[in-house]
């Protein structure tokens, strides 16, 4: 619950400060300075890639649970892969349409 709250605050702060950064950095110094924002984003994506690989190597392996290749399983909750893909696709479409209207 706390992680979700922090994520939402971070998302809202980022969405609020984006136009301010554009006004205070890009307008006075020129459009070429957008490259610095792209560099920071690329650095963050690279860092998250390293974290993801580290976590996949170091995550605790629970050998008592039956591994399922066709379903996602979170303790006592499982969902078929096809339904998960459909649900995530709908969420992606809704998110993209939200930001298109903003």
C-alpha positions as CSV (number, residue, x, y, z in Angstrom):
1,X,0.0,0.0,0.0
2,X,2.8,2.4,0.9
3,X,4.7,1.6,-2.3
4,X,1.6,2.3,-4.4
5,X,1.2,5.6,-2.6
6,X,4.8,6.6,-3.2
7,X,4.5,5.6,-6.8
8,X,1.4,7.7,-7.3
9,X,3.0,10.7,-5.6
10,X,6.1,10.3,-7.8
11,X,4.0,10.1,-10.9
12,X,1.9,13.1,-10.0
13,X,5.0,15.2,-9.1
14,X,6.7,14.2,-12.4
15,X,3.6,15.1,-14.4
16,X,3.4,18.4,-12.6
17,X,7.0,19.3,-12.8
18,X,7.5,18.3,-16.5
19,X,5.9,21.5,-17.9
20,X,7.7,23.6,-15.4
21,X,11.0,22.1,-16.4
22,X,10.2,22.8,-20.0
23,X,9.4,26.4,-19.2
24,X,12.5,27.0,-17.0
25,X,15.1,25.0,-18.9
26,X,14.1,24.4,-22.5
27,X,12.6,27.8,-23.3
28,X,15.5,29.9,-22.0
29,X,18.4,27.6,-23.2
30,X,17.0,26.2,-26.4
31,X,15.5,23.1,-27.7
32,X,18.8,21.2,-27.9
33,X,18.8,20.9,-24.1
34,X,16.1,18.3,-24.4
35,X,18.9,15.8,-24.9
36,X,19.8,16.1,-21.2
37,X,16.4,14.9,-20.3
38,X,16.7,12.1,-22.7
39,X,20.1,11.2,-21.2
40,X,18.7,11.1,-17.7
41,X,15.8,8.9,-18.9
42,X,18.2,6.5,-20.7
43,X,20.4,6.4,-17.6
44,X,17.3,5.5,-15.4
45,X,16.2,2.8,-17.8
46,X,19.7,1.3,-17.9
47,X,19.8,1.3,-14.1
48,X,16.4,-0.4,-13.9
49,X,17.6,-3.0,-16.3
50,X,20.5,-3.8,-14.1
51,X,18.3,-3.9,-11.0
52,X,15.8,-6.3,-12.8
53,X,18.6,-8.7,-13.9
54,X,20.1,-8.6,-10.4
55,X,16.7,-9.3,-8.8
56,X,16.0,-12.2,-11.2
57,X,19.3,-13.8,-10.2
58,X,18.9,-13.1,-6.5
59,X,15.2,-13.6,-5.9
60,X,14.3,-16.2,-3.4
61,X,13.4,-19.4,-5.1
62,X,10.5,-21.3,-3.5
63,X,10.9,-24.9,-4.4
64,X,7.8,-26.1,-2.6
65,X,5.4,-24.2,-4.9
66,X,4.4,-25.8,-8.2
67,X,5.7,-23.8,-11.1
68,X,3.2,-23.1,-13.8
69,X,4.3,-22.2,-17.3
70,X,0.9,-21.1,-18.6
71,X,-0.4,-19.0,-15.7
72,X,0.7,-16.2,-13.5
73,X,0.5,-17.1,-9.9
74,X,0.7,-14.9,-6.8
75,X,0.3,-17.2,-3.7
76,X,-3.3,-18.4,-3.9
77,X,-4.3,-16.2,-6.9
78,X,-3.6,-17.3,-10.5
79,X,-4.8,-16.0,-13.8
80,X,-4.4,-17.4,-17.3
81,X,-1.8,-15.8,-19.5
82,X,-4.3,-14.9,-22.2
83,X,-6.6,-13.1,-19.7
84,X,-3.6,-11.2,-18.3
85,X,-2.5,-10.0,-21.7
86,X,-6.0,-8.8,-22.5
87,X,-6.3,-7.0,-19.2
88,X,-2.9,-5.3,-19.6
89,X,-3.7,-4.3,-23.1
90,X,-6.9,-2.6,-22.0
91,X,-5.0,-0.8,-19.2
92,X,-2.3,0.3,-21.7
93,X,-5.0,1.7,-24.1
94,X,-6.7,3.5,-21.3
95,X,-3.5,5.0,-20.1
96,X,-2.5,6.2,-23.5
97,X,-5.9,7.7,-24.2
98,X,-5.7,9.5,-20.8
99,X,-2.4,11.2,-21.7
100,X,-3.6,11.9,-25.2
101,X,-6.5,13.9,-23.8
102,X,-4.4,15.7,-21.3
